[in-house]
């Protein structure tokens, strides 16, 4: 069977990240309590500004402490750097005959806990202020930057800290055939202690980009959601060390959106999205992702939908999720767990009753997902499944396989491109200020990526190789 997760429609239409102009801030839920706070972030080097947190100096930022006040009580949040992107991670989209890439150079994602609170945890982005979730012993808090006009400088940046009203909805359960993986599980196996890596391709449709205002802002927001999902999989109750790593974000065009999404039909949407995802794997090359996730603001029916089992099978290893604020990070984690082969608690197992209502795989899901945990049934099922999921065994590669394998035309002289550097070819392709993009890790002999000096992280390609004979290997 397939599993769809239903959450109530929040009072706001998703999350609108703050804009420098001072426009109103829309929260992704019906807020129960809201406070304006001014967090102080410190490292071993002393107090840091939020501008400092977003720069390229990684070493001194691997361990942070964020101090803020909630309900007149100070919270000291200890944060460890959380690697949720592979080295080759970038966002990609097409416009006409051009393909653009926006590279991700940010190492500002963290997970941690509230000092002195044993059952606490946190998943925060520090890329532009603090954005994400903080679970205290008492409640789940959401935090995001307020309008810039409310803060005096980068050291005293105002944030909105709030809680959401709890609501419950039942999960939908359409009928999808059981994948073949489950038939091979005949006995319990103890999962190996070494980490497993779940490499994720995220597809974002135009409704999300339109809501957030730009591709750059959408990329940052998607990474906040995936940081939350990774923190969920790092929770000790799961009993298996699974690291969620984003390898690529694809911004769908309107045409691509029409190919993969059918409103109010989650089953058909996931079926079409699985087919589309399979076509993203270059012919003759191994998949560079283990699972694909579609994020949309269109109505699917349930808030999320995915097949039971299918991981490592490109035709089934996919999920669709409706964007509904920060809780979307939990829904992504829930739906990906179905693809691992996990069932709802109480469905074919003994984990049923009110004590399981906050478990990650509960049939009745609280939209605030306060004090979440993995049930013993989910943990054991994951331990049973992981040894058979071969695609999780490899660490994310530094260099991604070429997306556009193109052979050089036979009629061209093999020495044609020798006199011309890749920088020169970029200049001729796109204009005076363009050079070879240093931030795309596909083989430059196969696909020429270029970027302007004023936008060095914004790369583009015409999906062709450099001229035959070009000096194009790595370090050339």
N, C-alpha and C positions, 0 to 999 in steps of 0.2 A: 504494500500500500504506500501511497505518498503521504506526505505530511505538510499541511499548511498551517501557519501560525496566525491567529487573528488577534489583533490588538484594537482597542477602541480608537476612533478618530480623535486626535488631540484637538484642543480648542483653537490652536494656531495651525496654519498650513505649513508645517515643517519649520526649520530653523533659518531665520534670516540673520546672517552674521552681521555684526555691527559695521556701519559705514562711517568713514571719517567725517562726513558732512553733518553728522549729528542727527540723522533721521531716527525715528522711533525703532526700538528693539523689540522684535517679536520672539516670544519664547515658544519652545516646541511642545508645551503641555499647559494644562491649567495649573498655574503655580499656586501652591498652598501657602508658602511663606517666601518672601523675597527680601534680601538685604543687599545694600551696596557695600562692597568691601575693597580694601586696597592692599592686596597681598605683598608681602616682602619676601623676595627670593634670595637665598644665600648659598654660596658654595665655600669650599676651603679657601678661595681667593677673596672672600668677603661678600658684601651685598652686590647683587647683579641688577642691572637695568634690563628691561624686556628687550631693548635693542641688542644688548650684549648676548642674550640668550639665543637670538636668531642668527648670530654670526657663525663663522666656520671654525671657531676654536672649540674643539670637542672635548679635549681631555679634562679641562677644569670644570666641565659641566656634567660629568658622568654621574655625580652624586649631588643632589640639591636638597635644600629644605625650604619649603614654602610655608610662611606663617600668615594666618588670616583669622579673623574673628567671626564667630557664628553663635547667635543666641548669647552674646556677651561673654563668650568663652573662647580662648585662643586655641586654635588647632595648628599643630606643627606636623606638616605632611612631609615625610621622608620619601624622596623620589630617586629611582635608579633609571638610568637611560635604557630605553626599550627599543631594540632594533626591529622595526616592522617593515623595512624596505630592503630589497636586495640592492647591490651596487649598481645594477643596470636599470633600476626602476625609473620609469618616465611615463608621462601621459602622452597620448597620441590621438590625433584626429585628422580627418581629410577635408580639404576644401578644393573642389574641382579636381585637377590632376596633381595637386600637391598634398603631401603628408607632412604634418607639423608634429613636433615633439617638444614637450615641456619637461625638462629634466628636474628631478627632485634632489636637491642638495641639502636638505634639512635633516639634522639629527637632533630634533628637539621633542622627541616623544618619550614619555616616562610612565613607569608604573611604580607603585609603592604602597605606603600605609600611613595611618595617622599615629603619631608617636603616643605610646601609652594605651592604645586601644587594640587588643589582640585580634579581634575579628574584623578589623578595618582593612580597606584596600583603596587604591586610587589609580586612575588611568587618565593622564593629562598630557595635552600638547602645550609646549611652551614656545611655539613658533611666533605667535603674535599675541602676547598675553597668555593667560592660562585658560585652557578650554578642555572640558571633559567632565569626569565624575569623581566624587569622593564618597566612599561608603564609611560612615562612622559606625560606632556600636549601636546607634539609635536610628539612623535614617540615611537615605541616599541623597546626596547633594549634587546638584549640577552647577557648574561654573562656566562663565564665558565673559569676555571683555564687554564692558558697556561702551557707550559712545565715547569717542576720544575727548569730546568737549567736557566730560565729567572729571577727567584727570588732568593734573597740572603738567606732568612730564612722564617720561618712560619709567621713572623710578616709582611714581605714584599713579599708577594706571588703575582707574576704577573698573571693577568687575561686578557682575550680577551673580549672586550666590542664591540658589533657590531650591525648594523641594516641589515635587509634583503630587497632585492628588492621585490616590491609588484607584484603579479600576480593574475589572476582570472581564475577560471574554473567553469563550471556549475556542478551541482550535478546530479548524476544519480538517476533515480526513477523506479526501477523494481517493479513488482507487487507482494506484499505480502498481504495476507488477513488481514483485520482489526480485531484486537483482541476484545474479548467480553467485555473488561473493558469499552470501549468507549460507548457501548450501554446503560450503566447504568447511564451515566452522563446526567441528564435531566435539571438541573438547576445549576446556579453558586453558589458555596459555598466559603465562606471565609476560607482560610487555617488557621489552628491554628498557633499561634505565637510560640509555643514550637518547638524546633529543631527536625528535622527528620534525621535519619541516614541511608545513603546508603552504605551498606557493600559490598565490591567488592572483588571478586576473579579474579586475573590477571593470565592469562596463557601466557607464553613467549616461542616462538618456537626457535629451535637451530640457525636459521639465525641471530637472534638478539644477542644471546650469542656469536656466532662466531665473529660478528662485534665488540663487545665490549671487548672481550678477556677473560672474566671470569664471573662466576655466581655472585660473590660478587659485581663486578663493574656493572653488569646488574641489580642486585637488587637495588643498589643506584640510577641508572639512571631511572628505572621504578618508584621509589618513587619521583623523581624530576617531572616526567610527571604527576603523580597522585596529587602531591602538586599543580601543575598548574590547573589541573581539579577541585580540591577542591576550589581553589581561584575563579575560574569561577562561581561555584555554590554559593559562598558566596557574589557575587556581588549584590549590593543593588537593582539593577533593576529587579532581579528575583522576589523579593517580598515574598519569602518563605525561611525559614532557613533550608537549606539542607547541611549536613556535609558528605563529601565523606570519607570513612574509609576503608583502605585496610586490609583485614583479612588474606589473604594468597596469595603468588605468587607460581605458579607451573611452573617449567621448563620442557617443554615437551621433551620427547625422540624423536628420528627420527621416531619410530614406531607410537607414538601418533600424531606426526605432520602429518603423512600420513593419519591418521584416521579423522582428523578434517579439513585439509586444501586442497583445490583444486585451483590450480593456475588459475587466470583470471576468476574465478567464485565465486563472492562474495556471491551470494544467497546460493549456495550449501555449501560454507565454513561455513556460519553462521548457516545453518540448521544442519550440522554435528557437529559443535562446541556446539550448544545448546544441542544436544543429549549427547555429551561427558560430558558437564558440569553437566547435570542431574545425570549422573552416579557417580559424585563426592560426592553426598549426601548419607551418610550412611543409609542403609535400616532401617526404623522404627524410624529415627531421623529427627527433623526439619532441614531445610537448615541452614547452618551457613553463607551463603552469600545471598545477594539480587539480584546481577547481576554479570555476568562473562564477562571479556573483553579479547579477544585474540589479542596479539601484534606480528606482523610478519614483516619481510622485503620482503617476497614474494609478487609478484604483484597480487592484488585482482581484479583489474579493477578500481573501485573507491578507494579513500584513506581510506574510512571507510564505514561500512554497518551495519544496525541494523533494526529489525522490528519496526513498529509503534505500540506502546503499548506492554504489555507483562510483565512489572515489577511485581515481586512477583509470577510469573508463571515460575517455573524453566525450562520448555520446550521452553520458548520464551524470557526469560530475559537474553539476551546476545548480544554481538557486536563484530565485527572484525575490526581491525585498522591496517593500514600499517605504520610502523615506519619511520618517515621522519623528525627527529630532534625534537626540542622543540615544534614546532607547533603540534606535535602529542598529547600533553596535551589538546589542544583546540579541536582536532578532537575527542578524547575520550569523552570530555564533550558534544560535539554535538551529538555523536551517542548515548550516554546514555540518552540524553534528548528525542530522538526518542522513546526509550523504555519506558520512562515515559508516552509517548503519545503526545509529541509535534510534530507539523508539521513544514515544512518550512514556513517562512514568505511569505505571498502572495498566499499560497495554501490553499484555503478554509477559508481564513481570510482576513482582510482589511489591513494588514501590507505589502503593496507592494509599490515599488518606489525606486528611488536612495538613499533616506535617510535611507533605511534599509540595505544597502549593507554591513555594518559593524556589523549588529546584529548577535548574535550567531547562529540563525536558518535561516540565509539568504541562498537562493538558489545559488547565486553567492558569493563565499567565497574568501576573500583575504587571500593568504597564510600567510601573516604576521599578520593577524587578529589584525590590529592596532585599538586601542580604541574600543574594543568590548563592547557590551551591550546586554541585553535581551529586545526584543521588548515588547510592551504592550500585544500583542497577545500571545507571549510565556509565559509571566507572568500570564495572566489570565488563560490560558490553564493549567499551572502548578498548580495554585490555585484550579482549578476545579478537577484535577486528584488526588492530594495528599491525600485528605481525604479518598479515597477508597483504598489506597495502604498501607495495614495493615503491611507489612513487614518493613516499615520505622519507625514504632513506637517504636521499642525496641532499647535501647542503646546497643552498642557492648558489648557482654559478656566478662568477664575477662577470663573465661575458655571455651575452645572450646569443642564441643562434640567430642567424640572419633571417629577417622576416620576409625579404623580397629576393629570393634567389634568382639572379639573372645572369645568363651566360653572355660573354662578349660576342658580338656578331663576327662570324668567320671572315667576312670580307675586310674587316679593319686590320691595318698593320699592327702587329704586336708591339711595335715601338711608338705608336701614335702618341700616347700620353706621357712618355718618358720626360720630355722637357718641361712639363707643366706640374707644379705642385698642387696638392689638394686645395690649399688656400687660394691659389690662382683660379682653379676650376670653380670654386664656390663664388669667387668674385665675378666670373663670367656668367655663371648660372643665375645669380640673384642680385648682383649689384656690388658697387665699389666697397662697401663696408662689411661685406660678408667674408667669413673665413670658415675653415673646417670646424665643425662642432666637436669639442673635446669631451663632451659629456654623454655621448651615445656610445654604448659598448658593443654594438654589432660590428662585424668585420668591415672596415672602411673600404676594403677591396671589392666588396659586394654592393654596398649601398653608400652613396655620398650624402652625408648629413652636413648641413651648413648653418651657421648662426651669425647674426649681426653683432658687431662689437658692443652696441648699446643694449643688446638683449642676449647675453651669452648663454643663458639657460633655455632660450627659446630656439629650438632647432627645427629645420625643415628639409625636406628631400623631395625630389621628383621621381623617387622610386627607381632610380637607375644607378649603375655603378659608375665610378670615375672612368676616364678614358683608358682604353687598353694600353698596358705598358706603364701605367702610373706607378710611382713609388708610393705604395699605399699600405704597406704592412704596419703593424703596431710599432710605435716608436720611430716611424719614418717621417 
